[in-house]
Amino acid sequence: MPSRHKMSNGAESADVKYTRLKSPATGDSYTPLQFKKKPPKIPWRSIGVAIILFIMGTVLLTVGALLFTGVIPNDNEDRLWPIMILGVLLFIPGAYHVRLAFYAYRGYKGYSFEDIPDYDD
């Protein structure tokens, strides 16, 4: 149980640490700290998922291109287009989010880690 202390005006208070303001507080005073913007949280899990999508999409597109050109023998023609479509579906969002993360890391104007959705909720 917190201990109680008698204050100068006779009221009791709990053990709470307070600090006094340097100047008398008025209703209109503001401190610069309340306007300071915190650095954005880096969404590591989202960036990891984007890198995995980018790599898998690149691999599937490369395999599809090799199948299409005949470098890899293709006995069944019906395997080519699903590989290419799946590669495109993985590559586009992966490349987009990896680019956003890279530009935010480099500090390019208009790019921030806040643009990348965070799945840690």
C-alpha positions, -999 to 999 in steps of 0.1 A, spaced: 0 0 0 15 34 -9 24 56 20 6 89 25 22 122 32 7 154 46 10 183 22 15 219 33 -22 226 27 -33 197 50 -43 173 23 -28 138 20 -10 126 -11 3 92 -23 40 85 -31 39 100 -66 69 118 -80 60 152 -94 83 178 -108 77 215 -106 75 236 -137 102 263 -141 76 290 -148 41 294 -135 18 272 -155 -11 290 -172 -37 274 -194 -21 288 -225 15 275 -220 29 248 -242 61 228 -240 83 221 -270 84 184 -261 47 179 -269 53 189 -305 84 167 -310 77 139 -335 88 105 -324 109 85 -349 87 60 -368 86 24 -359 103 2 -385 80 -26 -396 106 -54 -397 80 -82 -403 64 -65 -432 98 -57 -448 108 -94 -443 76 -106 -460 82 -81 -489 117 -94 -494 105 -130 -495 77 -121 -520 103 -103 -541 127 -132 -541 101 -159 -548 86 -138 -576 119 -132 -592 127 -169 -591 94 -179 -606 96 -153 -633 132 -165 -641 121 -201 -643 91 -192 -664 113 -172 -688 137 -202 -691 108 -225 -698 95 -201 -724 128 -198 -742 135 -235 -741 166 -234 -720 148 -257 -696 131 -285 -715 93 -281 -713 74 -313 -718 41 -299 -706 31 -265 -720 4 -260 -694 30 -254 -666 44 -222 -682 16 -198 -677 7 -206 -640 44 -202 -631 45 -168 -649 13 -156 -634 22 -166 -599 56 -150 -604 41 -117 -614 16 -118 -585 45 -123 -560 70 -100 -577 48 -68 -580 39 -62 -544 73 -75 -532 92 -51 -554 69 -22 -545 73 -26 -508 111 -33 -509 114 -1 -529 94 18 -503 116 4 -475 148 12 -493 138 48 -501 126 53 -465 159 39 -452 178 62 -474 157 91 -463 143 102 -497 118 130 -495 82 118 -494 91 83 -483 86 70 -447 83 37 -429 48 48 -421 39 40 -458 45 3 -452 16 -15 -435 25 -30 -402 13 -65 -394 25 -65 -357 -9 -54 -344 
